[in-house]
């Protein structure tokens, strides 16, 4: 069997690798990039039940290997134990794959209870890379329930210390990983990418000041830490002086509360709520937007790498975002749009107005932001990941960054988000 052989391991039972949530689409984006380099990818996971990636499900160089998965376990301790059991089964799958044809790389997406893949690769002298998207034990303790906290940190130390190479998706995440890894020098930062084949600028995106309303856009899960409340309050200020609309793409636990807030603010008629949509629809929806927003609140630990923002850039959209975490650096400290204080509707409204009344700047940002996205697409991410793992980087079979995607409109989007 010719071509790079990669085992991509994702043992988080909450991530359906063929599903629609942000983490799922992230996995799919990485796999597609590997396939464009001629790789054969074995997906090792407890969940591959969705139908959001038919191109991967039917691809001749992709095979899915399902791990045991506990279903409907309500007891937290039992659920954690089941996840550890599922992870332990990874070794047998990798044994079989390696015996059939030697693996060139084990790429593991760090999961709360995932330690087996990197340990197996270390024992077999197979190159491995651990992708860390969040400090999961701290996240689980803060936002959910974590019974075995000490065990979770032990798992993290094992996984980080056995991995041949480690990368965090932000400097904050990489710093957390360095604090637990036996060799901090093996940890680097490789930011998330974007599918520039799928997400492209609209043919005529710049609002010309005619009769059409000026449209703001937000894409993401409707949760408290995405700041949509502030965006609605800013909209209430904007509609006093101009015909401004808001497109909210996504669903989530705050959906009804946000609709109620829009009613109270008197802007319900100015908001379009799409609800949950397939990831294939997001790119087209972005093409109907004039300015995209990432109104995150002032979070104590903002370690995210919001894929939505790289999608906004790929769509050639000016971005208005909160100046929190790594967002200022991601947005070139304002060269890709406007940075504002978090939780400040007036500042957000003023930034939108500055862009709305300056079509020349918006046109310049269209070109600048698209070019920036092309330099950080998933093919660049995959190349850096392989190189960091010490694996020779095969050439791209289809290197043109604006070539049509095999599934028109498919998009790779944010970690904890997606419109599902």
C-alpha positions as CSV (number, residue, x, y, z in Angstrom):
1,X,0.0,0.0,0.0
2,X,1.7,3.2,-1.1
3,X,1.2,6.6,0.5
4,X,1.4,7.9,4.0
5,X,-0.5,5.7,6.5
6,X,-2.0,7.7,9.3
7,X,-4.1,6.5,12.3
8,X,-6.2,9.4,13.4
9,X,-7.4,8.6,17.0
10,X,-10.3,10.5,18.6
11,X,-11.6,8.8,21.7
12,X,-13.9,11.6,23.0
13,X,-17.4,10.0,23.0
14,X,-18.9,13.4,22.5
15,X,-17.3,13.9,19.1
16,X,-19.0,12.2,16.2
17,X,-16.2,12.3,13.6
18,X,-18.8,12.3,10.8
19,X,-21.1,14.8,12.5
20,X,-21.8,18.5,12.3
21,X,-20.4,20.0,15.6
22,X,-17.3,22.1,15.4
23,X,-15.0,19.5,16.8
24,X,-16.4,17.0,14.3
25,X,-15.8,19.3,11.3
26,X,-12.3,20.0,12.6
27,X,-11.5,16.3,12.4
28,X,-13.0,16.1,8.9
29,X,-10.9,19.1,7.8
30,X,-7.6,17.5,9.0
31,X,-8.5,14.2,7.4
32,X,-9.3,15.9,4.0
33,X,-6.0,17.7,4.1
34,X,-4.2,14.4,4.7
35,X,-6.1,12.8,1.8
36,X,-5.0,15.7,-0.5
37,X,-1.5,14.6,0.3
38,X,-2.2,11.0,-0.8
39,X,-2.5,9.6,2.7
40,X,-4.5,6.6,3.8
41,X,-6.4,7.4,7.0
42,X,-7.7,5.0,9.6
43,X,-10.2,6.8,11.9
44,X,-10.2,5.2,15.3
45,X,-13.2,6.4,17.3
46,X,-16.2,5.5,19.4
47,X,-18.5,7.7,17.3
48,X,-18.9,7.8,13.5
49,X,-22.6,7.9,13.1
50,X,-23.3,11.1,11.3
51,X,-23.9,11.8,7.6
52,X,-22.3,15.3,7.4
53,X,-19.2,14.0,5.6
54,X,-20.3,11.6,2.8
55,X,-17.1,12.2,0.9
56,X,-15.1,10.8,3.8
57,X,-17.5,8.0,4.7
58,X,-17.2,6.7,1.1
59,X,-13.6,7.5,0.4
60,X,-11.5,4.6,-0.7
61,X,-8.5,5.7,1.5
62,X,-10.5,6.2,4.7
63,X,-11.5,3.4,7.0
64,X,-13.4,3.8,10.3
65,X,-12.7,1.6,13.3
66,X,-15.3,1.9,16.0
67,X,-14.2,1.6,19.6
68,X,-16.6,0.3,22.3
69,X,-18.9,3.0,23.6
70,X,-21.1,3.1,26.6
71,X,-24.6,4.4,25.8
72,X,-27.0,6.3,28.1
73,X,-24.8,6.0,31.2
74,X,-26.1,8.5,33.7
75,X,-23.7,8.0,36.6
76,X,-20.7,10.2,36.0
77,X,-18.1,7.9,37.5
78,X,-19.4,5.0,35.5
79,X,-19.3,7.2,32.3
80,X,-15.7,8.1,33.0
81,X,-14.8,4.5,33.6
82,X,-16.5,3.5,30.3
83,X,-14.5,6.2,28.4
84,X,-11.3,4.8,29.9
85,X,-12.3,1.3,28.8
86,X,-13.0,2.6,25.3
87,X,-9.6,4.2,25.2
88,X,-7.8,1.0,26.2
89,X,-9.3,-0.7,23.2
90,X,-7.2,1.6,20.9
91,X,-4.1,-0.6,21.4
92,X,-5.7,-3.6,19.8
93,X,-6.9,-1.6,16.8
94,X,-3.5,-0.1,16.3
95,X,-1.8,-3.5,16.6
96,X,-4.0,-4.9,13.8
97,X,-3.5,-1.9,11.6
98,X,0.3,-1.9,12.1
99,X,0.5,-5.7,11.4
100,X,-1.4,-5.3,8.2
101,X,0.7,-2.4,6.9
102,X,3.1,-0.4,9.0
103,X,1.7,3.0,10.3
104,X,3.7,6.1,9.5
105,X,2.0,8.3,12.0
106,X,-0.4,8.2,14.9
107,X,-2.3,11.5,15.2
108,X,-4.3,11.7,18.3
109,X,-6.8,14.4,19.2
110,X,-6.4,14.8,22.9
111,X,-9.4,13.6,24.8
112,X,-10.1,13.7,28.6
113,X,-9.4,9.9,29.0
114,X,-7.1,9.4,26.0
115,X,-3.7,8.0,26.8
116,X,-3.4,4.7,24.9
117,X,-2.6,5.9,21.4
118,X,0.6,7.9,22.2
119,X,1.7,5.2,24.6
120,X,1.3,2.6,21.9
121,X,3.2,4.7,19.3
122,X,6.0,5.3,21.8
123,X,6.3,1.5,22.5
124,X,6.3,0.7,18.8
125,X,8.6,3.6,17.8
126,X,6.0,5.0,15.5
127,X,6.0,8.8,15.1
128,X,3.1,10.4,16.9
129,X,1.6,13.8,17.4
130,X,-0.9,14.9,20.0
131,X,-3.3,17.7,19.1
132,X,-4.5,19.6,22.1
133,X,-7.5,21.9,21.7
134,X,-8.3,22.7,25.3
135,X,-7.1,22.1,28.9
136,X,-9.8,19.5,29.2
137,X,-9.6,18.5,32.9
138,X,-9.9,22.2,33.9
139,X,-12.7,22.7,31.4
140,X,-14.6,19.7,32.5
141,X,-14.4,20.7,36.2
142,X,-15.5,24.2,35.5
143,X,-18.3,23.6,33.1
144,X,-19.5,20.1,33.7
145,X,-18.7,17.4,36.3
146,X,-15.4,15.6,36.7
147,X,-15.3,12.9,39.4
148,X,-11.8,11.5,38.7
149,X,-9.9,14.8,38.5
150,X,-6.6,13.4,39.6
151,X,-7.0,10.5,37.2
152,X,-7.7,13.0,34.3
153,X,-4.6,14.9,35.0
154,X,-2.6,11.7,35.2
155,X,-4.0,10.7,31.8
156,X,-3.0,14.1,30.4
157,X,0.5,13.8,31.7
158,X,0.9,10.3,30.2
159,X,-0.5,11.3,26.8
160,X,1.6,14.5,26.6
161,X,4.8,12.7,27.8
162,X,4.6,9.7,25.5
163,X,3.7,11.7,22.4
164,X,6.6,12.2,20.0
165,X,5.3,15.8,19.3
166,X,2.6,17.9,20.8
167,X,0.9,21.1,19.6
168,X,-1.7,23.3,21.1
169,X,-4.1,25.3,18.9
170,X,-3.3,28.5,20.8
171,X,-0.3,29.7,22.9
172,X,-2.4,29.4,26.0
173,X,-3.3,25.8,25.3
174,X,0.3,25.0,24.4
175,X,1.5,26.6,27.6
176,X,-0.9,24.4,29.6
177,X,0.5,21.3,27.8
178,X,4.1,22.3,28.5
179,X,3.3,22.5,32.2
180,X,2.3,18.8,32.2
181,X,4.6,17.3,29.5
182,X,7.8,15.5,30.5
183,X,9.6,17.3,27.7
184,X,8.2,20.8,27.2
185,X,10.4,21.3,24.2
186,X,8.3,18.9,22.2
187,X,5.3,21.3,22.5
188,X,4.6,24.0,20.0
189,X,1.6,26.1,18.8
190,X,-0.1,25.4,15.5
191,X,-3.3,27.4,15.1
192,X,-6.5,26.1,13.5
193,X,-7.0,26.5,9.8
194,X,-9.9,27.0,7.4
195,X,-11.1,25.3,4.3
196,X,-10.5,28.0,1.7
197,X,-11.8,25.8,-1.0
198,X,-15.2,25.8,0.6
199,X,-15.4,29.2,2.2
200,X,-14.9,31.9,-0.4
201,X,-15.9,35.6,-0.8
202,X,-19.2,36.5,-2.4
203,X,-19.0,37.7,-6.0
204,X,-20.2,41.2,-5.0
205,X,-19.9,41.4,-1.2
206,X,-19.5,45.1,-0.5
207,X,-22.7,46.9,0.4
208,X,-23.2,49.7,-2.0
209,X,-25.4,51.9,0.2
210,X,-28.5,51.0,-1.9
211,X,-31.8,49.7,-0.6
212,X,-30.6,46.4,0.7
213,X,-30.0,46.4,4.5
214,X,-26.5,46.3,5.9
215,X,-26.1,42.8,7.3
216,X,-24.1,41.6,10.3
217,X,-23.4,38.0,10.8
218,X,-22.7,35.6,13.7
219,X,-22.0,31.9,13.4
220,X,-21.8,29.6,16.4
221,X,-23.4,27.7,19.2
222,X,-25.8,29.9,21.2
223,X,-24.1,29.7,24.5
224,X,-23.3,32.3,27.1
225,X,-19.6,32.6,26.4
226,X,-20.2,33.6,22.8
227,X,-21.6,37.1,23.7
228,X,-24.6,37.2,21.4
229,X,-26.5,39.2,24.1
230,X,-24.0,42.0,23.6
231,X,-24.4,41.8,19.8
232,X,-28.2,42.1,20.1
233,X,-27.8,45.1,22.4
234,X,-25.5,46.7,19.8
235,X,-28.0,46.0,17.1
236,X,-30.6,47.9,19.1
237,X,-28.3,51.0,19.0
238,X,-27.5,50.5,15.3
239,X,-31.1,50.3,14.0
240,X,-31.8,53.8,15.4
241,X,-29.7,55.3,12.6
242,X,-29.5,52.8,9.8
243,X,-31.2,49.8,8.1
244,X,-29.1,47.1,9.8
245,X,-30.0,43.4,10.1
246,X,-28.4,40.5,11.9
247,X,-28.0,37.0,10.7
248,X,-27.5,34.4,13.5
249,X,-26.5,31.0,12.2
250,X,-26.7,28.3,14.8
251,X,-28.6,26.9,17.7
252,X,-27.9,26.2,21.3
253,X,-29.1,26.4,24.9
254,X,-29.4,30.2,24.9
255,X,-31.6,30.3,21.7
256,X,-34.9,31.0,23.3
257,X,-33.5,33.5,25.8
258,X,-31.8,35.4,23.0
259,X,-35.0,35.5,21.0
260,X,-36.8,36.8,24.1
261,X,-34.0,39.5,24.5
262,X,-34.5,40.5,20.9
263,X,-38.2,41.0,21.5
264,X,-37.5,43.1,24.6
265,X,-35.0,45.3,22.8
266,X,-37.4,45.8,19.9
267,X,-35.1,44.3,17.3
268,X,-36.9,40.9,16.7
269,X,-37.8,42.0,13.2
270,X,-34.2,42.8,12.4
271,X,-32.9,39.4,13.3
272,X,-32.9,36.2,11.2
273,X,-32.4,33.1,13.1
274,X,-31.4,30.1,11.0
275,X,-31.4,27.6,13.8
276,X,-29.2,24.5,13.2
277,X,-28.1,24.1,9.6
278,X,-25.8,21.7,7.9
279,X,-22.1,22.7,7.8
280,X,-22.4,22.7,4.0
281,X,-24.8,25.7,4.2
282,X,-22.6,28.0,6.3
283,X,-20.3,29.2,3.5
284,X,-23.2,30.4,1.4
285,X,-24.8,32.1,4.4
286,X,-21.5,34.0,5.1
287,X,-21.7,35.3,1.5
288,X,-24.9,37.3,2.5
289,X,-23.1,39.1,5.3
290,X,-21.3,42.5,5.2
291,X,-19.5,42.4,8.5
292,X,-19.0,39.3,10.7
293,X,-18.9,39.4,14.5
294,X,-17.2,37.5,17.3
295,X,-18.5,39.4,20.4
296,X,-16.9,37.2,23.1
297,X,-17.4,38.4,26.7
298,X,-14.5,39.0,29.2
299,X,-13.7,35.4,30.0
300,X,-11.1,34.7,32.7
301,X,-9.4,32.0,30.6
302,X,-9.9,32.6,26.9
303,X,-7.8,29.8,25.4
304,X,-10.0,29.2,22.4
305,X,-8.9,29.3,18.8
306,X,-12.2,30.3,17.2
307,X,-12.6,28.6,13.8
308,X,-15.4,31.0,13.0
309,X,-13.0,33.9,12.8
310,X,-10.8,32.2,10.3
311,X,-13.9,31.4,8.3
312,X,-14.9,35.0,8.4
313,X,-11.5,35.9,7.0
314,X,-11.7,33.3,4.3
315,X,-15.1,34.7,3.3
316,X,-13.3,38.1,2.8
317,X,-15.4,39.7,5.6
318,X,-14.4,42.5,7.8
319,X,-14.4,41.3,11.4
320,X,-15.6,43.0,14.6
321,X,-14.3,41.0,17.6
322,X,-13.7,41.4,21.3
323,X,-10.2,42.2,22.3
324,X,-9.8,39.1,24.4
325,X,-7.4,36.1,24.5
326,X,-5.6,35.5,21.2
327,X,-8.2,37.4,19.0
328,X,-6.1,40.5,18.7
329,X,-3.1,38.5,17.4
330,X,-5.4,36.5,15.1
331,X,-6.8,39.7,13.6
332,X,-3.5,41.4,13.2
333,X,-4.3,43.8,16.1
334,X,-6.9,45.5,14.0
335,X,-5.6,45.1,10.5
336,X,-8.4,42.7,9.6
337,X,-11.3,44.7,11.1
338,X,-12.1,46.2,14.5
339,X,-11.2,45.1,18.0
340,X,-13.5,46.3,20.8
341,X,-13.8,46.0,24.5
342,X,-15.8,43.0,25.5
343,X,-19.3,43.3,27.0
344,X,-19.6,46.9,25.5
345,X,-22.6,47.2,23.1
346,X,-21.8,50.9,22.4
347,X,-18.3,50.1,21.4
348,X,-19.4,47.2,19.2
349,X,-22.1,49.4,17.5
350,X,-19.5,52.2,16.9
351,X,-17.1,49.7,15.3
352,X,-19.8,48.4,13.0
353,X,-20.8,52.0,12.1
354,X,-17.2,52.8,11.2
355,X,-17.1,49.9,8.8
356,X,-20.6,50.4,7.5
357,X,-19.8,54.0,6.5
358,X,-16.4,53.2,4.9
359,X,-17.0,51.0,1.8
360,X,-13.4,51.6,0.6
361,X,-12.0,50.1,3.7
362,X,-14.4,47.1,3.5
363,X,-13.3,46.5,0.0
364,X,-9.6,46.5,1.1
365,X,-10.4,44.2,3.9
366,X,-12.0,41.8,1.5
367,X,-8.7,41.3,-0.3
368,X,-6.5,41.4,2.8
369,X,-8.6,39.0,4.9
370,X,-8.9,36.5,2.1
371,X,-5.1,36.5,1.5
372,X,-4.5,36.0,5.3
373,X,-6.8,33.0,5.3
374,X,-5.0,31.4,2.3
375,X,-1.9,31.5,4.4
376,X,-3.4,29.5,7.3
377,X,-5.7,27.0,5.5
378,X,-5.9,23.4,6.6
379,X,-3.2,22.3,4.0
380,X,-0.7,24.6,5.7
381,X,-1.8,23.2,9.1
382,X,-1.4,19.6,8.0
383,X,2.1,20.3,6.6
384,X,3.2,22.0,9.8
385,X,1.8,19.1,11.8
386,X,3.6,16.4,9.8
387,X,6.8,18.3,9.9
388,X,6.5,18.8,13.7
389,X,6.0,15.1,14.1
390,X,9.2,14.4,12.0
391,X,7.3,12.9,9.1
392,X,8.2,13.8,5.5
393,X,5.5,16.0,4.0
394,X,4.1,14.6,0.8
395,X,3.2,17.1,-2.0
396,X,-0.4,18.2,-2.4
397,X,-2.3,16.4,-5.1
398,X,-4.4,19.5,-5.7
399,X,-2.4,22.5,-4.4
400,X,-4.6,25.3,-5.8
401,X,-6.2,26.9,-2.6
402,X,-9.3,28.1,-4.5
403,X,-10.1,24.9,-6.3
404,X,-13.7,23.7,-5.8
405,X,-14.2,21.4,-2.9
406,X,-15.6,17.9,-3.7
407,X,-18.6,18.7,-1.5
408,X,-19.7,22.2,-2.5
409,X,-19.9,24.5,0.4
410,X,-18.5,22.2,3.1
411,X,-16.8,24.2,5.8
412,X,-14.6,23.7,8.8
413,X,-15.7,25.6,11.8
414,X,-15.2,26.3,15.5
415,X,-14.2,24.1,18.2
416,X,-17.1,24.2,20.7
417,X,-19.5,25.5,18.1
418,X,-21.5,24.4,15.3
419,X,-24.9,24.9,14.2
420,X,-26.2,21.6,15.7
